[in-house]
């Protein structure tokens, strides 16, 4: 009996895309039957908008004439992107703990495609959540001032960073392997987002904390979003390189983190339980 002919590169690519699409549908169906997850994803930034924008906002001063809520909204958009770590981490840990990961590994599918399907599905959901928050921002008076092309670039950058944080979450979730542990550790994402320029400029922070905040990738993305949406505030002091060149820094952080976490996640998926 003769051997099967080798599959061409284009054929392997088609199979990988088909595998990724099938697993993306699996995640999207999970969200469809759990609409509360989408509402929960929107709840945190909406709560922050009400607390910081309307309760604490009157006591927070930012340079320039735009007002604090103009400064705050791009930070909340960035918070949506950064929060990709939490659902991806708990989802990957849940699959690992319940044997879904082991079952997928026994199937004739691409290891990378299996994870790309999960991260792509979360990206679709996060795009819906981001669109809802953009609508709320417009309703509350926020505006993008540099035109449609710059605003579209800002949204694209935010979705790219969400894709990055999805992969970080998948890698951590597979490493943890337990849903309850991942759920407990997910609260650590909030302090990570607080030591940034999301809510306040870094100029008023203590010197040691300011260094951490300015080199935090979330700060670079928030600053890039403000730049692209036309919501920047005048600088009152020198800032670190990532905030001096925020778009370049945000893209560089995204490429670096993807280069680290995609291979680590695929390896963790392929070797889970061994």
N, C-alpha and C positions, 0 to 999 in steps of 0.2 A: 504494500500500500504506500503510495507516494506521500511525501510531506506536503503540507499546505504551503502555498506560495507566500512569500513574505509580504506583509502589509506595508504599503507605501507610507511616506511621511504624511501626505495629505490624508490618507485613510486613518492614520493614527490620530491626526488632529481632529477629524470628524468624530471619531469615537470619543475622544476626550471631551469635546464640546457637548456631545450627546449625554455623556455621563454627568458632566457638570450641570446641564440643564435639568436632568432628572432629579438630581439631589437638591438643586435650587427649588424645584417645585415642591419637594418634600418639606423644606423649611417654610416656604410661602404658605402651604396648606396648614402648617402648624400655626402660623400667625393668623390665618383666616379663621381658624376655629378658636383662637385666643385673642380677640380684638383688644382685650384689656392690656395686652403687652404693648400695643402701639400707644394706647392712652397713657400708660405708665412712662413710656419713653418721652412723651411730651410734657408730662406732669412736672418733672424736675426743672427744666428751663422755664416753664410757665410760672412755677412757684418762685424761682429766682427773679424773674421779671417783676412780679408783684412785690416781693420783699425789697429787692435792691432798687428797682425803678421807682417805686411809689412810697415805700416806707423809709428806707435808708437813703434813697437817692437825693433827697433834699439836703442832706448833710454831707454828701460827697461832692467835692469840687474837682473838675478836670479843666485843664487849660483850654482856652479858646471860647468861642461863643456858641458852639453847637449844643451844649447841654449833656448831662450825664447819660440820658437814655440813648442818645445817638452813639455814645461810646459803648454803652452796655450791650446793645443788640448784637453786633458782630461777635462779641464775647460769648453770648448765649448760643449763637449759631455754632460757634466752635465747641461749646459744651456738648451739643448734640453729636458732633463728630467724635469727641473724646470719649463719650459714653459708649461707643462701640465695643470697648473692652469688656464691659459687664455682661451683656447678653451672649456674646461670643464665647466668653470664658465659661459661663454657667452651662451654655448649650453643649460645648465640646466636652466638658466634664460630665454632663448628664449622659451623653452618648457613650462616653468611655465607661462610666460606671454601670450602665445598663446593658452593656454588651453590644450596642449598635456599632461601635467602632470595629470590634472584632468581626462582626457579621459583614460589614462593608469590606474589610480586608480580605475576606474569603471569596469575594465576588470578582469577576474578571473586569475590573474597572481601574481607571487611572487613579493612583493615589493622590496626585496633585489635583486632578479634576474633582475628586470627592470634596476636597476642602475648598476649592474655588467655587463650587456650587453653593456651599454653605455661606461663604463670605459674600458672594454676589447677591444671594437672596436677602441677606441682611442689608446690603447696600440699597436694594430696591425699597425695603421698608423704611430705611433711614431717609431716603429721598422724599418719601411721603411725609414723614414727620418734619423734616426740614422745610418742606413747602408749607405745611400748616403753620410752623413758627414764623416763617417769612410773612404769611398772611396776617398773623397776629401782630407782628411788628409794624406792618403797614397800617393796621387798624389803630395801633397805639401811637401813630405819628412818626415812626421811623421811616427814613427815606434813603435810597442809594442815590448819590449825587454825581457819579461819574459816567453815567450812561449805561445802556443795556449790555454792551460788550464787556465792560469791566465787571458789571454785576454778575453776568454769566460766568466769567472767569472766577469770580469769588465763590460762586456756588460750586463750580467744578473743583476748585481747590478744597473746599470743605468736604465734598464727597470723596475725594482722593484720600484725605486724612481719615475719614470714617473707614474707608477700605483698609487703610494701614492699621487702625486700631482693631478692626475685626480680626486681622491676622495675629496681632499681639494677643488678643483674647483667646483665639483658637490655640495658639502655642501654649499659653499658660494653662488653659483648661485641660488640654491633653496631658500636660506635665502633672497637674494636680490629680486628675482622674476621679474626683469625688464631687458630686453636685453640691452637697451641703457645705463642704470646705470652700469651694469656689464662690458660693453665694456669700459666705462670711467674709472672704477676702475681697470681694468686689467693692465693699464700702471704702477700701483704701484708694479707690480711684478718685473719690471726692476731694480728699486732701491734696492729691496730685494736681487736680484742676484748680484748687484754691491758691496754690503757690505759683501764680501766674499773673499776667496782666488782664485776665478775663474780666474781673470785676473792678479793679482799680489800677491806675498806672503804677509802674514799679518805682518811680522816683522817690516816693515817700517811705519805702521799705528800708529796714536796716541793711547795711552794706552786704553782709554775708547772705541774707535772704534774697536780696536783690539780684545777686549773681545767679543763684539757683533759679529764680523766676525768669530772668532774661534768657537763660540757656535752656529753659524748659521748652520742648517742642510745641507744646500747646500755646505758649506765649507767641512763638513765631507765627503760628497759624492764625491766632487772633489778630495779631498786628497786620498780617497779610490781608485778612478779611476786611479790616478797617481801611486799609490802603485801597483795596479794589472796590469797596463800596463807597469810598469817598467820605468815610467817617473818622479820619485821622484827627488827632489833636496835636497842637504844637508841642514840641519837646522843650522841657525846661532844664534839661541836663543831658550830658552825654549818655548814650546807651550802648549796650554790647552789640557786637556785629549782627547777631540774629535779628535784633529789632531795628538796626540801621538798614538792613537789606531783608525785610521780612518775607517777601515772595520767594526770593532765592533760597533763604534759610528754610522756609516751609517745604519747598520742593526737595531740598537736599535731605532734610530730616526724613521725609516720606520715602525717598529712594533708599536711604540707609536702613531704615527700619524694615522695609519690605525685603531688602537683600538679606537681612538677618533672620527675620521671623518666618518667611515663606519656607526656606530650606529646613529650619528647625521644626516647623509645624509638620511638614511632610514627613520628616524623619521620625518625629514622635508618633505620627499616625501609623507609619509602616512598622514601627517596632513596639507598639503598645502591647503590654502584657508579656513581652518576651524577657 
